[in-house]
Amino acid sequence: MKVLLINGSPRREGNTFLALSEIAKVLEEEGIDSDIVGVGTHAVRGCIACGTCKQHGDNRCVFDDDLCNKVSARMAESDALIVGSPVYYGQPNGTVLSLLQRMLYSAGKYFEGKPAAAVAVCRRGGATAAFQTLQMPFQMMNMPIVTSQYWNIVYGREAGQAALDAEGMQTMRTLARNMAFLLKATDGKQRPEPEPRQWTHFVK
């Protein structure tokens, strides 16, 4: 089993990386592989709602000049997803949001039904709003959300300060153990067959 961890921070080995690394360490102890992918320093365009990915049906975005299709392909080989991001103006990094929106729309097949979790890292405030924003797409993709002992938030501004947040690091370890538990408990089990999708655009 393998968990894909997306590091949305432009600081390649900053506090978001520290938080995800703490998770990866515990996953390894639990016998689960992890793959940390850094996306924060890359330019990722937003979805333009062209619908070409749906027309082709190949689980690929028509724009192949950034990380979208590459990360989607790695998710196809993974059993779960954890997305970490720093908090900017009470929101996740825009690169992470653009990447998630395009991947889930063009390659949702690789994500549906797989356990997921979000991690927010901040200096002081806005973490809960960013954390909730990251989690909302998982619910639309029928992805079981893995919880911890608290919201998955770590505090730290300067590089390395996250390691001083004892409760935050413990929260990451608990998240990792809960993820391992869920993966082991559901390994090989068929997920519920979904009902045919019903779309409601307005209510009279």
C-alpha positions in Angstrom: 0.0 0.0 0.0 1.1 3.5 -0.7 0.0 7.0 0.3 0.6 10.0 -2.0 1.5 13.2 0.0 1.4 16.5 -1.8 3.5 19.3 -0.4 2.0 22.6 -1.5 4.6 24.8 0.0 7.2 26.7 -2.2 9.6 26.1 0.6 10.8 22.7 -0.4 11.8 21.6 3.1 9.9 24.1 5.2 7.3 23.5 7.9 4.7 21.8 5.6 7.4 19.4 4.5 8.2 18.7 8.2 4.6 18.0 8.9 4.3 15.6 6.0 7.6 14.0 6.8 6.3 13.2 10.3 3.4 11.4 8.7 5.6 9.6 6.2 7.8 8.3 9.0 4.9 6.8 10.9 3.4 5.3 7.8 6.8 3.6 7.1 6.7 2.2 10.7 3.3 0.8 9.9 4.6 -0.9 6.7 3.0 1.6 4.3 5.0 3.3 1.5 4.7 7.0 1.0 5.6 9.4 -1.8 6.0 13.1 -1.1 5.6 15.3 -4.2 6.5 19.0 -4.0 4.4 21.3 -6.1 4.7 24.7 -4.5 7.4 26.1 -6.8 5.7 25.1 -10.0 3.3 27.1 -12.1 0.0 25.3 -12.3 -2.8 26.8 -14.4 -6.5 26.7 -13.3 -9.2 24.7 -14.9 -10.8 26.6 -17.9 -13.9 24.3 -18.0 -13.3 23.3 -21.6 -14.6 19.8 -20.9 -12.1 18.2 -23.3 -11.0 15.7 -20.6 -14.6 14.4 -20.4 -14.8 14.1 -24.2 -11.6 12.1 -24.5 -12.3 10.0 -21.4 -8.6 9.2 -20.9 -8.3 10.6 -17.3 -6.0 13.4 -18.5 -6.2 17.2 -18.7 -5.8 18.6 -22.2 -3.1 20.9 -20.8 0.0 18.7 -20.5 2.5 21.5 -19.7 2.5 21.3 -15.9 2.2 18.9 -13.1 -1.5 18.0 -13.3 -1.3 14.8 -15.4 2.0 13.7 -13.8 0.6 13.9 -10.3 -2.6 12.2 -11.4 -0.6 9.3 -12.7 1.1 8.9 -9.4 -2.3 9.0 -7.7 -3.4 6.1 -9.9 -0.7 4.0 -8.3 -1.5 5.1 -4.7 -4.1 4.0 -2.3 -4.7 7.2 -0.3 -4.0 10.9 -0.5 -2.8 13.6 2.0 -2.5 17.2 0.9 -0.5 19.7 2.9 -0.4 23.4 2.3 0.8 26.6 4.0 -1.9 29.2 4.8 -2.0 32.3 2.7 -4.6 34.9 3.6 -6.7 32.3 5.3 -6.6 30.0 2.3 -4.4 27.2 0.9 -1.7 28.0 -1.6 -3.4 28.8 -4.9 -1.1 26.3 -6.7 -2.5 23.4 -4.6 -6.1 24.5 -5.3 -5.6 24.7 -9.0 -3.9 21.3 -9.1 -6.6 19.6 -7.0 -9.4 21.0 -9.0 -8.0 20.0 -12.4 -6.9 16.5 -11.2 -10.2 15.7 -9.6 -12.2 16.8 -12.6 -10.0 15.2 -15.3 -8.8 12.1 -13.4 -11.4 11.7 -10.7 -11.3 7.9 -11.3 -7.9 7.7 -9.7 -9.2 9.5 -6.5 -12.7 8.2 -6.0 -13.2 6.2 -2.9 -9.6 6.4 -1.6 -9.0 7.7 1.9 -7.8 11.3 2.1 -6.7 13.9 4.6 -5.7 17.6 4.6 -2.9 19.3 6.6 -2.7 23.1 7.1 0.4 24.9 8.3 0.3 28.5 9.5 2.1 31.1 11.5 -0.9 32.1 13.6 -4.5 32.2 12.1 -6.5 31.1 9.1 -5.6 27.5 9.5 -9.1 26.1 10.1 -10.5 27.9 7.0 -7.7 26.6 4.9 -8.0 23.1 6.4 -11.8 23.0 5.6 -11.2 24.3 2.0 -8.7 21.5 1.4 -11.1 18.9 2.7 -14.2 19.9 0.8 -13.3 18.3 -2.6 -12.6 15.0 -0.9 -16.3 14.7 0.2 -17.4 15.4 -3.4 -15.2 12.6 -4.6 -16.6 10.0 -2.1 -13.2 9.9 -0.4 -13.3 8.8 3.3 -11.7 11.6 5.3 -9.1 10.4 7.8 -9.2 12.3 11.1 -6.8 12.7 14.0 -6.9 13.8 17.6 -7.5 17.4 16.6 -7.8 19.3 13.3 -4.7 18.5 11.2 -2.9 21.8 11.8 0.7 22.6 12.6 2.1 26.0 13.7 5.4 27.5 12.6 6.7 30.5 10.6 10.4 30.1 10.1 11.8 27.0 8.7 12.0 24.2 11.3 9.6 25.8 13.8 6.9 23.2 13.1 9.1 20.7 14.9 8.6 22.7 18.1 4.8 22.4 17.9 4.6 19.2 20.0 0.8 18.9 19.8 0.9 19.6 16.0 3.5 16.9 15.5 1.6 14.4 17.6 -1.5 15.2 15.6 0.4 14.3 12.4 1.5 11.0 14.0 -2.0 10.2 15.1 -3.3 11.0 11.6 -0.7 8.6 10.1 -1.7 5.8 12.4 -5.4 6.4 11.6 -4.6 6.3 7.9 -2.7 3.1 8.3 -5.5 1.5 10.3 -8.1 2.4 7.6 -6.0 1.2 4.8 -5.3 -2.1 6.5 -8.9 -2.5 7.5 -10.2 -2.0 4.0 -7.4 -3.6 2.0 -9.0 -5.7 -0.9 -12.5 -4.9 0.1 -14.9 -3.8 -2.5 -16.3 -0.3 -1.9 -20.1 0.3 -2.1 -21.4 0.5 -5.6 -22.5 4.1 -6.1 -26.0 5.0 -7.3 -26.4 6.6 -10.7 -25.5 10.3 -10.2 -28.5 12.7 -10.0 -27.8 16.3 -10.8 -30.0 19.1 -9.4 -29.3 22.6 -10.5 -32.2 24.4 -8.9 -35.2 23.9 -6.7 -38.6 25.2 -7.7 
